[in-house]
Amino acid sequence: FGSLLGICLIIQILTGLFLAMHYTADTTTAFSSVAHICRDVNYGWLIRYLHANGASMFFICLYLHVGRGLYYGSYMFTETWNIGILLLFTVMATAFMGYVLP
């Protein structure tokens, strides 16, 4: 599942960069910029939904990756496991910040 995580991460980065080019982070115009992306930008609706569903796919792969590590006893390697769990919480915090955006 590590390679799937890498593919999902690349998709998230590319679609996120494209969306960031057209997104306005002002409180008064944020919603209208999302509407602009979906309606006026060529295939903007597709990029937005790829980005939203890509985040869900990333977390599915991430939980499967952690579950596989639990099943095979990878937690015995404490330093590697702790770094992985730290990365898990970092990804959760980053995703929360993305979900707060419209």
C-alpha positions as CSV (number, residue, x, y, z in Angstrom):
1,F,0.0,0.0,0.0
2,G,3.0,2.3,0.2
3,S,3.1,2.7,-3.6
4,L,-0.6,3.5,-3.7
5,L,0.1,6.1,-1.0
6,G,2.7,7.7,-3.2
7,I,0.4,7.8,-6.2
8,C,-2.4,9.3,-4.1
9,L,0.1,11.9,-2.7
10,I,1.3,12.9,-6.2
11,I,-2.4,13.3,-7.4
12,Q,-3.2,15.4,-4.3
13,I,-0.2,17.6,-4.8
14,L,-0.8,18.2,-8.5
15,T,-4.6,18.8,-8.2
16,G,-3.9,21.0,-5.1
17,L,-1.5,23.1,-7.0
18,F,-3.9,23.6,-9.8
19,L,-6.7,24.5,-7.5
20,A,-4.4,26.9,-5.6
21,M,-3.8,28.8,-8.8
22,H,-7.5,29.7,-9.1
23,Y,-8.5,29.8,-5.4
24,T,-8.9,33.1,-3.5
25,A,-8.2,32.9,0.2
26,D,-10.2,35.9,1.2
27,T,-13.2,35.4,3.5
28,T,-15.6,37.3,1.3
29,T,-14.6,35.7,-2.1
30,A,-13.6,32.2,-1.1
31,F,-16.9,30.6,-2.0
32,S,-17.3,32.5,-5.2
33,S,-13.7,31.4,-6.2
34,V,-14.7,27.8,-5.7
35,A,-17.8,28.4,-7.8
36,H,-15.6,30.0,-10.4
37,I,-13.3,26.9,-10.4
38,C,-16.3,24.5,-10.9
39,R,-18.1,26.6,-13.5
40,D,-15.7,28.7,-15.5
41,V,-12.3,26.9,-15.4
42,N,-11.9,24.1,-18.0
43,Y,-12.4,20.8,-16.2
44,G,-12.1,22.6,-12.9
45,W,-15.0,20.6,-11.5
46,L,-13.2,17.4,-12.3
47,I,-9.9,18.6,-10.7
48,R,-11.9,19.7,-7.6
49,Y,-13.6,16.3,-7.2
50,L,-10.4,14.4,-8.0
51,H,-8.8,16.4,-5.1
52,A,-11.7,15.8,-2.7
53,N,-12.0,12.1,-3.5
54,G,-8.2,11.7,-3.7
55,A,-8.0,12.7,0.0
56,S,-10.5,10.0,0.9
57,M,-8.5,7.4,-1.1
58,F,-5.3,8.5,0.5
59,F,-6.8,7.9,3.9
60,I,-8.2,4.5,2.9
61,C,-4.7,3.5,1.7
62,L,-3.1,5.0,4.8
63,Y,-5.4,3.0,7.2
64,L,-4.8,-0.2,5.3
65,H,-1.0,0.5,5.5
66,V,-1.2,1.0,9.2
67,G,-3.4,-2.1,9.6
68,R,-0.9,-4.2,7.6
69,G,1.8,-2.9,9.9
70,L,-0.2,-4.0,13.0
71,Y,-1.0,-7.4,11.5
72,Y,2.7,-8.1,10.6
73,G,4.0,-6.8,13.9
74,S,5.9,-3.8,12.5
75,Y,5.4,-2.0,15.7
76,M,8.3,-4.0,17.1
77,F,10.6,-1.5,15.3
78,T,9.7,1.3,17.7
79,E,11.6,4.1,16.1
80,T,10.2,3.5,12.6
81,W,6.7,2.9,14.0
82,N,6.7,6.1,16.1
83,I,7.8,8.1,13.0
84,G,5.0,6.5,11.0
85,I,2.4,7.4,13.7
86,L,3.8,10.9,13.9
87,L,3.3,11.2,10.1
88,L,-0.2,9.8,10.5
89,F,-1.1,12.6,12.9
90,T,0.5,15.2,10.7
91,V,-1.5,14.0,7.7
92,M,-4.7,14.1,9.8
93,A,-3.9,17.7,10.8
94,T,-3.2,18.7,7.3
95,A,-6.4,17.0,6.0
96,F,-8.4,18.8,8.7
97,M,-7.1,22.1,7.5
98,G,-8.1,21.1,3.9
99,Y,-11.6,20.1,5.0
100,V,-12.1,23.4,6.7
101,L,-11.7,25.2,3.3
102,P,-14.8,25.4,1.2
